[in-house]
Amino acid sequence: MSPLIALSSRLGASRRVGAAVSAVVSPLVAPAVERVRAWPVESQLRARRNAMVAGTALAARRAEREDVEAFLAARTPGVRADETPSVAPHAAHHAAHHAAHH
C-alpha cells in the first residue's frame, strides 16, 4: 500500500471518529451553549422587569405621600394642599440633623 493511500485511509478513519465524537458531544454541549447565548437577553428582561416593579412601588409611595399631605393640609387652618411642603426635604433635614448629633 502506498504511503499516500495509507494516509488517506487514516484521515478517513479520523474523520469518522471525529463525526462520531461530535454526534455524542454535541447533544451534551448544545444546551450549555444555548444557555450562554440566551443569558444576555434573559438578564436584560429581568432587569427591565425589576425596574418596572420598582417604578410602580415608587409611584404608589409618592401617591400615598401626596394623599397624606393633602389630608393634613385639609385639617391645618390657612394651608392649602398645594402649599404643603414635601415630606422629602423634611426627611433629609431630619436625617442630616440626626447624623450631626449622633
QUIGI-V271103 format. One record per residue. N is the residue number from 0. RES is the residue in one small letter. SS is DSSP state (hx for helix, st for strand, lp for the rest). PSI is psi in radians with two decimals (999 if undefined). Layout:
n & res & ss & psi
N & RES & SS & PSI
N & RES & SS & PSI
This chain:
n & res & ss & psi
0 & m & lp & 2.34
1 & s & lp & 2.68
2 & p & hx & -0.61
3 & l & hx & -0.72
4 & i & hx & -0.68
5 & a & hx & -0.74
6 & l & hx & -0.75
7 & s & hx & -0.70
8 & s & hx & -0.74
9 & r & hx & -0.72
10 & l & hx & -0.69
11 & g & hx & -0.77
12 & a & hx & -0.70
13 & s & hx & -0.71
14 & r & hx & -0.69
15 & r & hx & -0.71
16 & v & hx & -0.76
17 & g & hx & -0.73
18 & a & hx & -0.69
19 & a & hx & -0.76
20 & v & hx & -0.75
21 & s & hx & -0.69
22 & a & hx & -0.56
23 & v & hx & -0.75
24 & v & hx & -0.65
25 & s & hx & -0.83
26 & p & hx & -0.42
27 & l & hx & -0.62
28 & v & hx & -0.56
29 & a & hx & -0.80
30 & p & hx & -0.66
31 & a & hx & -0.74
32 & v & hx & -0.73
33 & e & hx & -0.67
34 & r & hx & -0.69
35 & v & hx & -0.70
36 & r & hx & -0.60
37 & a & hx & -0.36
38 & w & hx & -0.84
39 & p & hx & -0.67
40 & v & hx & -0.84
41 & e & hx & -0.69
42 & s & hx & -0.76
43 & q & hx & -0.70
44 & l & hx & -0.70
45 & r & hx & -0.75
46 & a & hx & -0.72
47 & r & hx & -0.76
48 & r & hx & -0.76
49 & n & hx & -0.71
50 & a & hx & -0.69
51 & m & hx & -0.72
52 & v & hx & -0.78
53 & a & hx & -0.75
54 & g & hx & -0.69
55 & t & hx & -0.75
56 & a & hx & -0.73
57 & l & hx & -0.70
58 & a & hx & -0.69
59 & a & hx & -0.74
60 & r & hx & -0.70
61 & r & hx & -0.77
62 & a & hx & -0.72
63 & e & hx & -0.75
64 & r & hx & -0.75
65 & e & hx & -0.65
66 & d & hx & -0.76
67 & v & hx & -0.75
68 & e & hx & -0.74
69 & a & hx & -0.72
70 & f & hx & -0.84
71 & l & hx & -0.68
72 & a & hx & -0.61
73 & a & hx & -0.39
74 & r & lp & 0.02
75 & t & lp & 2.04
76 & p & lp & 2.36
77 & g & lp & 0.12
78 & v & lp & 2.23
79 & r & lp & 2.71
80 & a & hx & -0.63
81 & d & hx & -0.09
82 & e & hx & -0.12
83 & t & lp & 2.43
84 & p & lp & 2.63
85 & s & lp & 2.68
86 & v & hx & -0.56
87 & a & hx & -0.85
88 & p & hx & -0.66
89 & h & hx & -0.78
90 & a & hx & -0.70
91 & a & hx & -0.73
92 & h & hx & -0.78
93 & h & hx & -0.77
94 & a & hx & -0.74
95 & a & hx & -0.73
96 & h & hx & -0.75
97 & h & hx & -0.73
98 & a & hx & -0.61
99 & a & hx & -0.45
100 & h & hx & 0.02
101 & h & lp & 999
